[in-house]
Amino acid sequence: MLLYLVLMMIFVGQLTVLILVLSYGHHFTKVTDFLNRTFTVDKKEQGKTDAEISVTKEKPKRAFTAKKETSPTSDSDKETGTTTDIEIVKKDLLTDTEKMFFKILTEALPECYIFTQVSLGAILRNKTQYWNRGSFSQKMADFIVVNGELDVVAIVELDDRSHDKPKKKQDDEARDTMLNNAGYITIRYDSRNMPDKETIRQDVKV
């Protein structure tokens, strides 16, 4: 009787397992496939060490390449599609005509200092809007006359024939007005008809 009960329990257990396998067989298949993928090493990698396998599976890193800096091109280079190296060279502070006038100016005003090619940003400032400083800071004064206390006495401009153009004349007038409003006197001379020393002293009023 006991043996019969044991046999019946074994039969019932096997029957239960069979029913479970038939009912949920697709789940067991997915688990089996997952285990196989996890623990099965690719045949091509068999025989390799763990370090070699790790290196093989690691994604290749993108190589960093520094961006090559190119020099600005001239208009002719843009047209031909070529680039040229920039060569910085020195230039004279004054033209020959300006050098001649500088000598006359210094001899006419021996008690003053004469500064050349001075940025207007050095003698002007925007009282309310600092960001607007660029409207005059890039402009240059030909000559600035200062006294012994280094106060600006006058701004002297030596105009060549390029200032004969209407647009240039308008720009000069606007610039002189701006300097006058700031409290400076602007004196303009024509480079084709330079003044003598006495005329300069009378105009500057030192």
C-alpha positions in Angstrom: 0.0 0.0 0.0 2.8 2.4 0.9 4.6 1.6 -2.4 1.5 2.2 -4.3 1.1 5.7 -2.7 4.8 6.5 -3.5 4.3 5.5 -7.1 1.2 7.6 -7.4 3.0 10.7 -6.0 5.8 10.3 -8.5 3.3 9.9 -11.4 1.3 12.9 -10.3 4.6 15.0 -10.0 5.8 14.1 -13.4 2.4 14.8 -14.9 2.4 18.2 -13.2 5.8 19.0 -14.7 4.7 17.9 -18.1 1.6 20.2 -17.9 3.8 23.1 -16.9 6.2 22.6 -19.7 3.4 22.4 -22.2 1.7 25.5 -20.9 4.8 27.7 -20.4 7.3 26.2 -22.7 7.9 29.5 -24.6 9.0 31.2 -21.3 11.6 28.4 -20.7 12.9 28.8 -24.2 13.5 32.6 -23.7 15.3 31.9 -20.4 17.4 29.2 -22.0 18.4 31.5 -24.9 19.3 34.3 -22.5 21.6 32.0 -20.5 23.2 30.7 -23.7 23.9 34.3 -24.9 25.3 35.3 -21.5 27.6 32.4 -20.8 28.6 31.2 -24.3 31.8 32.8 -25.7 31.9 33.4 -29.4 33.7 30.7 -31.2 36.0 33.3 -32.9 37.1 34.4 -29.4 37.7 31.0 -28.0 41.3 30.6 -26.8 41.7 34.3 -26.2 42.5 35.7 -22.7 39.9 37.8 -20.9 42.0 40.9 -21.6 42.1 40.2 -25.3 38.4 39.7 -25.4 37.8 42.9 -23.5 39.9 44.9 -26.0 38.2 43.2 -29.0 34.7 44.1 -27.7 35.6 47.7 -26.7 34.2 50.3 -29.0 36.9 52.2 -31.0 37.4 55.7 -29.7 37.2 58.6 -32.1 40.6 60.2 -32.6 40.8 63.9 -31.7 42.2 66.1 -34.5 43.1 69.7 -33.7 41.5 72.1 -36.1 44.1 73.7 -38.3 44.1 77.5 -38.1 44.1 79.3 -41.4 45.2 82.8 -42.1 42.6 85.3 -43.3 42.7 85.7 -47.1 42.8 88.7 -49.3 40.2 89.5 -51.9 42.4 88.1 -54.6 42.9 84.9 -52.7 39.2 84.5 -52.3 38.7 84.8 -56.0 41.4 82.3 -56.8 40.6 80.0 -53.9 44.2 80.1 -52.6 45.5 81.2 -49.2 48.6 83.1 -48.3 50.6 83.6 -45.1 50.2 87.0 -43.4 53.4 89.0 -43.1 53.3 91.9 -40.7 55.8 94.7 -41.5 56.5 98.1 -39.9 55.2 101.3 -41.3 56.2 104.9 -40.8 54.3 106.8 -38.1 54.0 109.8 -40.4 54.1 110.5 -44.1 56.8 112.7 -45.5 54.3 115.6 -45.7 53.3 115.1 -42.1 56.9 114.9 -41.0 57.5 118.3 -42.6 54.5 119.8 -40.9 55.4 118.3 -37.6 58.7 120.2 -37.7 56.9 123.4 -38.5 54.5 122.8 -35.7 57.1 122.1 -33.1 59.1 125.2 -34.1 56.0 127.4 -34.0 55.0 126.1 -30.6 58.3 125.5 -28.7 56.6 125.8 -25.3 54.1 123.0 -26.1 54.3 119.2 -26.6 53.1 117.8 -29.9 51.7 114.2 -30.0 51.0 112.5 -33.2 48.4 109.9 -34.3 46.5 109.9 -31.0 43.3 107.8 -30.7 40.3 109.9 -29.8 39.5 107.3 -27.2 42.4 108.7 -25.2 40.9 112.2 -24.9 37.1 111.4 -25.1 34.7 109.3 -23.2 31.0 108.7 -23.3 29.6 109.9 -20.0 26.4 107.9 -20.1 26.9 104.9 -22.5 30.3 103.2 -22.3 29.3 100.7 -24.9 29.1 103.5 -27.5 32.8 104.2 -27.0 33.6 102.4 -30.3 32.0 105.2 -32.3 35.1 107.4 -31.7 37.8 105.3 -30.1 39.1 104.0 -33.4 39.4 107.5 -34.9 42.8 109.2 -34.9 43.9 112.8 -34.4 46.8 113.8 -36.6 48.4 116.1 -34.0 47.5 117.1 -30.5 49.0 120.2 -28.9 49.3 120.1 -25.1 50.8 122.7 -22.7 53.3 122.3 -19.9 50.6 120.8 -17.6 49.7 118.3 -20.4 46.3 119.9 -20.9 45.1 119.6 -24.5 45.3 123.1 -26.1 44.2 122.2 -29.7 43.8 119.3 -32.1 45.4 120.0 -35.5 44.4 118.1 -38.6 46.4 118.1 -41.8 44.1 117.3 -44.7 45.1 116.0 -48.1 43.1 116.0 -51.3 41.0 113.0 -50.1 39.2 115.5 -47.7 37.8 117.4 -50.8 35.2 114.7 -51.3 31.7 115.7 -50.1 31.2 112.6 -47.9 34.6 113.2 -46.3 33.8 116.8 -45.7 30.6 115.8 -43.9 32.5 113.3 -41.8 35.1 116.0 -40.9 32.3 118.4 -39.9 30.6 115.9 -37.7 33.9 115.0 -36.1 34.8 118.6 -35.4 31.4 119.2 -33.9 31.8 116.2 -31.6 35.2 117.5 -30.4 33.9 121.0 -30.0 31.0 119.8 -27.9 33.6 118.0 -25.7 35.5 121.2 -25.2 38.3 120.9 -27.8 39.3 123.2 -30.6 40.0 121.6 -33.9 42.2 123.5 -36.4 42.5 122.2 -40.0 45.2 122.9 -42.5 45.5 121.9 -46.1 48.6 119.9 -46.8 48.9 121.5 -50.2 49.1 125.0 -48.6 50.9 124.7 -45.3 50.7 127.6 -42.8 53.7 129.5 -41.6 54.8 129.5 -37.9 53.1 132.9 -37.2 49.8 131.7 -38.5 50.0 128.6 -36.3 50.7 130.6 -33.2 47.8 132.9 -33.9 45.4 129.9 -34.5 46.5 127.9 -31.5 46.4 130.9 -29.2 49.2 129.9 -26.8 
